[in-house]
Amino acid sequence: MTTPDNAADRSAEATDKTTPAATGVAAQNWDTAAADPQYRAAVVDLLGALAYGELAAFERLAEDAKLAPTLSAKAELAKMASAEFHHFERLRDRLASVGAEPTEAMEPFVAALDGFHRQTAPSDWLEGLVKAFVGDSIASDFYREVAARLDADTRGLVLSVLDDTGHASFAVEKVRAAIDADPRVGGRLALWARRLMGEALSQSQRVVADRDALSTMLVGGVADGFDLAEVGRMFSRITEAHTKRMAALGLAA
């Protein structure tokens, strides 16, 4: 990832440093960990949520390409959309391989994710870039936190599909250029990013609260799940990473 002053690099590195070290069940493979039916249910929920998130990201990037002001920008977004669909395919195939029906695993998360995207539909090209950079990154931070508590096989898959598709450096470059050309744009985009932050955190909390196995993994009861205090610290880390990303974009948090 490259930007004029490597701000996005520093933001990504800071996010990586906040991810807690893997412990407990993380030392096990899938076959061993999945002997616990509650753990297996939590992982199926997690993969289902991720799979639908990747499918929705593919659709959104394809739509955003229509707003792109140049052919090169359209092509770049199309490339990113393709990468997101490949991530979806890997998650879908993994669900099938562990005996879960992919569509059924995704279905519980459709309403929440579709609702988030309806409430945060961008009005223009720049808002779409900020949404992808800020909103997707918040979701990725959340899933990386959860990944630290997963078995080695599942953790490797989750972290690999959370890899940046190139949108981060692309968004930073284009948003910074737009603000340099018209500083007034910065205020509008900063307000937009704050709204995205609130909606994304609310969505993450709703997803967890609605699924018993997944929430149990986070607050304790499945392997080495988080305790309630750790959940609070987790969301604090996500908020801190968001502030760094805002700085990378040249926006006030």
Sequence and secondary structure as in RCSB ss.txt:
>XXXX:A:sequence
MTTPDNAADRSAEATDKTTPAATGVAAQNWDTAAADPQYRAAVVDLLGALAYGELAAFERLAEDAKLAPTLSAKA
ELAKMASAEFHHFERLRDRLASVGAEPTEAMEPFVAALDGFHRQTAPSDWLEGLVKAFVGDSIASDFYREVAARL
DADTRGLVLSVLDDTGHASFAVEKVRAAIDADPRVGGRLALWARRLMGEALSQSQRVVADRDALSTMLVGGVADG
FDLAEVGRMFSRITEAHTKRMAALGLAA
>XXXX:A:secstr
   TT HHHHHHHHHHHHS    GGGGS HHHHTTSHHHHHHHHHHHHHHHHHHHHHHHHHHHHHHH SSHHHHH
HHHHHHHHHHHHHHHHHHHHHHTT  HHHHHGGGHHHHHHHHHHT  SSHHHHHHIIIIIHHHHHHHHHHHHTTS
 HHHHHHHHHHTS  SHHHHHHHHHHHHHHH THHHHHHHHHHHHHHHHHHHHHHHHHHT HHHHHHHHSSSTT 
  HHHHHHHHHHHHHHHHHHHHHHT   
